[in-house]
């Protein structure tokens, strides 16, 4: 394997949802979405995330065998452009949000401690970049959410204020260590500004 060339594009994820997925992005095997991955995997084509050190968004096309991500050569051969790819990927993220099923963990008084989402959808991680994500959970968790995605098939949601994220840090770290599809222990903040990383589980989070 030769040396990979990295492409870090500072494209805003907000405001890129269009009226339809461009036809050239559909192909025979499905549209292009975004997979949350560790930068350790060294993808050729990826999208950086504000504040993140080890987590990136990688474009890929869903196939019957999973998701095929792109080499530099494939990206160039298909003449793909980030604005169009992001428009389609955010529409997929909207669809993922609509399909999310959450298991709520509550204390003895019925107060929500956190929500757990399990999904086999490879584009699960992209859901929190959708504009619809915050609105879906605002009533239950408030206007600012903390999100941890230790593995591609699981996502955990906590209220930012009055939440108990630190109390469950050990359990989340264990889920991360035991997973074959690790993502990261970075903590995402989702609010009116969008989605960004504000720290790592177990460390002091940014204000």
Backbone torsions as a table, in degrees:
resi	resn	phi	psi	omega
1	UNK	NA	124.7	-178.6
2	UNK	-77.5	177.5	179.3
3	UNK	-67.9	132.6	-179.0
4	UNK	-86.4	146.1	174.3
5	UNK	-100.3	127.5	-177.2
6	UNK	-92.9	143.5	178.3
7	UNK	-126.3	107.6	179.5
8	UNK	-110.1	110.3	-177.1
9	UNK	-106.3	128.0	179.9
10	UNK	-91.4	63.4	179.5
11	UNK	-95.1	129.2	178.3
12	UNK	-68.4	133.6	178.0
13	UNK	-80.2	-20.5	-177.6
14	UNK	-83.1	147.9	172.8
15	UNK	75.7	18.7	-176.2
16	UNK	-111.8	12.0	179.8
17	UNK	-82.5	119.4	-179.0
18	UNK	-99.4	-165.5	-177.1
19	UNK	-85.5	-18.4	-178.8
20	UNK	-165.6	159.1	178.4
21	UNK	-78.4	125.6	178.8
22	UNK	-55.4	137.1	-173.5
23	UNK	-60.1	-34.7	-176.7
24	UNK	-68.9	-11.6	-179.6
25	UNK	-91.2	-6.5	-175.0
26	UNK	-82.3	-45.8	179.3
27	UNK	60.9	-170.3	-179.7
28	UNK	-83.9	-17.1	-170.2
29	UNK	-115.8	13.1	175.7
30	UNK	112.5	166.6	-177.6
31	UNK	-75.2	169.6	-179.4
32	UNK	-94.4	126.1	174.9
33	UNK	-121.0	-172.9	-177.7
34	UNK	-117.5	130.4	178.1
35	UNK	-106.5	134.9	176.1
36	UNK	-82.7	123.2	-176.8
37	UNK	-137.5	164.9	171.0
38	UNK	-79.7	137.3	177.5
39	UNK	-63.7	-17.7	177.3
40	UNK	-57.4	-26.7	179.9
41	UNK	-73.0	-10.3	175.0
42	UNK	52.4	57.4	176.8
43	UNK	-67.7	149.8	176.6
44	UNK	-67.5	-45.0	-175.1
45	UNK	-116.9	123.5	179.8
46	UNK	-155.4	165.4	177.2
47	UNK	-114.2	123.8	176.1
48	UNK	-70.9	155.6	-179.7
49	UNK	-119.0	133.9	-179.0
50	UNK	-54.3	125.3	176.3
51	UNK	84.6	-12.6	-174.7
52	UNK	-81.2	143.6	176.1
53	UNK	-110.6	-27.9	-174.9
54	UNK	-128.8	-0.2	-176.6
55	UNK	-117.2	135.1	178.3
56	UNK	-136.0	163.6	174.2
57	UNK	-103.9	125.7	-174.9
58	UNK	-116.7	124.3	178.1
59	UNK	-73.8	139.9	179.3
60	UNK	-155.4	157.7	180.0
61	UNK	-105.9	128.9	179.5
62	UNK	-68.8	133.0	175.5
63	UNK	-130.0	175.8	178.9
64	UNK	-65.5	-20.2	-178.3
65	UNK	-101.2	2.2	-177.8
66	UNK	134.1	-141.1	179.9
67	UNK	-119.9	128.5	174.6
68	UNK	-97.3	117.4	174.8
69	UNK	-87.3	176.4	-169.1
70	UNK	-108.1	139.2	165.8
71	UNK	-84.8	166.8	175.5
72	UNK	-55.9	-42.0	-176.4
73	UNK	-66.0	-42.2	179.6
74	UNK	-66.4	-40.8	179.2
75	UNK	-60.7	-45.2	180.0
76	UNK	-69.1	-40.4	-177.3
77	UNK	-63.8	-34.9	179.6
78	UNK	-86.0	-2.1	179.3
79	UNK	54.2	43.7	-179.0
80	UNK	-78.1	142.4	178.3
81	UNK	-123.4	137.5	-175.3
82	UNK	-58.3	-42.7	-179.2
83	UNK	-57.2	-42.8	179.6
84	UNK	-70.0	-41.7	179.1
85	UNK	-61.2	-43.5	-178.5
86	UNK	-66.7	-36.3	177.5
87	UNK	-60.2	-48.8	178.6
88	UNK	-65.4	-40.5	-178.2
89	UNK	-65.2	-35.7	178.7
90	UNK	-73.0	-28.2	173.4
91	UNK	-68.2	-38.4	175.0
92	UNK	-63.3	-42.0	178.6
93	UNK	-59.9	-39.9	176.5
94	UNK	-59.6	-41.6	179.7
95	UNK	-66.2	-38.0	178.1
96	UNK	-63.6	-44.3	178.5
97	UNK	-56.5	-45.7	-177.8
98	UNK	-61.8	-28.1	-175.8
99	UNK	-95.1	-4.7	-175.0
100	UNK	-63.8	133.9	173.8
101	UNK	-115.8	125.0	-173.6
102	UNK	-112.4	135.1	170.4
103	UNK	-100.0	117.1	-177.3
104	UNK	-91.6	133.7	173.1
105	UNK	-101.7	126.7	-176.3
106	UNK	-123.8	157.8	176.0
107	UNK	-85.8	-175.3	-175.7
108	UNK	-64.7	-17.1	178.9
109	UNK	-96.9	4.5	179.5
110	UNK	85.2	5.7	-179.8
111	UNK	-79.4	134.5	-179.3
112	UNK	-67.2	127.8	174.6
113	UNK	-93.0	-44.6	176.7
114	UNK	-166.3	168.0	174.4
115	UNK	-120.6	142.5	178.0
116	UNK	-118.4	131.0	176.7
117	UNK	-115.6	126.8	173.0
118	UNK	-116.2	131.7	-178.1
119	UNK	-156.0	141.9	175.2
120	UNK	-88.5	-0.2	179.3
121	UNK	-69.4	120.6	-177.6
122	UNK	-65.5	-16.3	-179.4
123	UNK	-95.4	15.5	-179.0
124	UNK	-52.5	-47.2	-175.6
125	UNK	-60.8	-26.2	-178.9
126	UNK	-73.3	-14.8	-174.7
127	UNK	-58.8	-37.1	-174.7
128	UNK	-72.4	-7.0	175.5
129	UNK	-93.0	-4.8	176.4
130	UNK	-75.8	143.5	176.1
131	UNK	-64.1	-21.5	-177.4
132	UNK	-83.5	-11.5	-175.6
133	UNK	-64.8	-51.5	-178.9
134	UNK	-60.4	-43.1	-178.3
135	UNK	-64.1	-32.6	-179.4
136	UNK	-65.0	-33.3	-173.2
137	UNK	-113.4	1.9	-176.9
138	UNK	-59.0	-43.9	-176.4
139	UNK	-63.1	-35.3	-177.3
140	UNK	-85.7	-34.5	-169.5
141	UNK	-121.3	-6.8	179.3
142	UNK	96.9	-175.8	-172.0
143	UNK	-81.8	-5.2	178.5
144	UNK	-136.5	123.6	-176.2
145	UNK	-113.6	145.4	169.5
146	UNK	-106.9	133.5	-175.6
147	UNK	-128.7	134.6	175.0
148	UNK	-125.5	132.5	179.3
149	UNK	-123.7	83.7	-176.5
150	UNK	-69.1	-26.7	178.1
151	UNK	-147.3	162.5	-171.4
152	UNK	-63.9	-23.2	-176.2
153	UNK	-97.7	0.3	-177.2
154	UNK	-138.7	139.8	179.0
155	UNK	-136.0	138.1	-179.7
156	UNK	-119.3	135.5	-176.2
157	UNK	-118.9	131.8	179.0
158	UNK	-131.9	147.0	169.4
159	UNK	-69.0	141.6	-179.5
160	UNK	-69.8	-39.8	-175.9
161	UNK	-104.2	126.4	179.7
162	UNK	79.0	8.1	-179.2
163	UNK	-84.2	175.1	-174.4
164	UNK	-122.3	35.9	-177.0
165	UNK	-53.6	-45.9	-177.2
166	UNK	-61.1	-31.4	-178.4
167	UNK	-66.6	-24.1	-176.9
168	UNK	-108.5	11.5	-177.5
169	UNK	-58.8	-42.5	-177.6
170	UNK	-64.7	-40.4	179.9
171	UNK	-66.4	-40.5	179.1
172	UNK	-67.9	-39.1	177.7
173	UNK	-63.7	-37.0	178.2
174	UNK	-66.3	-42.2	177.8
175	UNK	-60.1	-39.7	178.0
176	UNK	-64.2	-47.4	-177.2
177	UNK	-64.6	-33.9	-174.8
178	UNK	-86.8	-8.6	-175.0
179	UNK	-83.7	144.0	173.9
180	UNK	-85.2	-12.0	-179.9
181	UNK	-122.6	56.9	-178.0
182	UNK	-59.2	144.7	169.6
183	UNK	-111.9	-82.2	177.4
184	UNK	-169.4	174.4	173.8
185	UNK	-109.1	19.6	174.8
186	UNK	-71.4	146.8	-178.1
187	UNK	-104.0	123.6	-180.0
188	UNK	-97.1	140.0	171.7
189	UNK	-106.5	126.0	175.2
190	UNK	-114.4	119.6	178.5
191	UNK	-146.2	-163.6	-177.3
192	UNK	-63.3	-24.3	178.9
193	UNK	-73.8	-24.7	-175.6
194	UNK	130.9	-140.9	-175.8
195	UNK	-130.0	131.4	-179.7
196	UNK	-154.7	162.6	178.3
197	UNK	-92.1	134.9	-178.8
198	UNK	-120.2	7.3	178.8
199	UNK	159.0	-171.2	-180.0
200	UNK	-121.6	143.2	179.9
201	UNK	-52.9	130.6	179.6
202	UNK	93.8	-8.7	177.9
203	UNK	-112.3	169.0	178.4
204	UNK	-69.4	126.1	-179.8
205	UNK	-83.7	151.8	178.3
206	UNK	-69.0	150.2	176.1
207	UNK	-77.3	NA	NA
